Each structure stands twice: as structure tokens, then as C-alpha cells.
Amino acid sequence: MTDKKKFTPKCLYGTRAAGFTATGFLVPCCWVDCLEGWNDEQLKKFYDKKLHIDNNEVEEIFESETWTDWFDMLKNNPENAPKLCKRYCTIELDKYVTRKREIVND
């Protein structure tokens, strides 16, 4: 087996829903609501008070510059995604490949 991997952001492809933190913020997924996420330069933008749920409707938050820039980065420059995201959203391409060998006429 080869060691091929592919970054596939679950928040971008709809296989992981946005997270809602206990402190009132919407984040790309629940995995980023942790110490590493809070301290990451890209991810801590989601914790800006201007994006707090008390100050906005949900649609306004998702339409904010922070969110549109986030999805633009994932689509057009995924190599710039945070390490945390790459850890949780990278798949091993060979992991799901199965091979069946069939011998016909020995």
C-alpha cells in the first residue's frame, strides 16, 4: 500500500456540520473548539465578539467576511488550512480501497 493522503475539509463538503460553542460562537466544526483552535491565527477569528450569536442572526454570521474567507481559502488554497483541520480532515486514500483477486482457469 502507498502512503497517499488527501485533505478533504468536511465542513466544505457537507459531511460535518458547523459547531455551536458553549460560549455562543459558530465555528466550522466542533473539533476546532479547543485550546489549539482558540490559539490558531485563522481559527480564532471565529471567536470575535462581533460574530457572537447575541449580536447576529445565524445567517449573518455565515455570510460574514470571516466565513466567506474561510470557505474561499479551503476551496482555492487548501494548503493554507490550519494544522488542526488537516489532522481531522485528511483521509488515507488507500484505506478504503479493497482488492479482490479472482483466478480464472488456473
N, C-alpha and C positions, 0 to 999 in steps of 0.2 A: 504494500500500500504506500501511496505517496503521502506527503505531509502538506497537502493543499488546503488552504483555508480561505474563506470569503466573509468579508464584513457585510452583514445583511441587517441593517437597522430595523428592528421590529416595530418601532414607533412610526417609521416611514412606510413600511409595507403592511401595516394594519394587523400585525399578529400580536401586538402588545398595546394595551390602552394607556392613555396618559394617566399619570398618578395624581392624586389629590393628597397633599401632605396634611398632617395634623395641625400644622401652623397656618394653613389657609392658602397654599400656593399650588398651582398646577405645574407639573413637571412632565417631561417626556415619558417617563415610566417610573414605577416605584423603586427600581434599582438605583436611581440617581439620588434618592432621598437618603443620603448617608453622609458621613464625615468627608469621605473622598469627593463626593458630589458637591457638597457645600463649599469645599475649598478649591474646586476646579474653576479656572477662569471662565470657561464657556458655560458651565452648568450653573454657577452661582448667579448668573443673570436672571434665571427663573425665580429667584428669591428676592427680587427687587420689590420694595414696598408698593411701587406704582402698579405692580401686577398682582397684588393681593386680592383675593376673592371679595373682600369687603369693599374694594374700590372699583370693581368692574363686574360686568356680566361675563359669563364664561366665553361667549363668542368674541367679546372684545379682547380677552386675554389671548385666545388662539389666533386672532388677527393682528396681534401686536408685532412690532418690529422684531422683538426677541424671538418669537415663534416663527415668523416668516424667514428670518435669517437662519434659524436653526435648520429648518427643512431645506432651505436653499443649500446650506453647507453639506447636509447629508446627501443631497441629490448630485451636486456639482463638484464637491471637494471632500468626499468621504474620508480621505486620508487625514483630514484635519479634525476628525471626530475625537472626543476625549478618550483616554485610555480605558476608563470605566465602561464606556459604551462598547468599545471594541472587545472588551473582556466578555460581556454578556451577549453580544450580538454577532459574534464571529462563529461560523459553523465550519466544521471539518467536512470538506466536500466528499471525501471517501467514506465517511461514517455511515451514510445512508445508501451506499452502493452495495448491492448484493450481486453475486455472480453465481450462475448455475452452469455447471459443466455437464453436458449431455454427450455421451459417447454413442454414436450410431455405427453399427457394423464394425465392431472391434477389429 
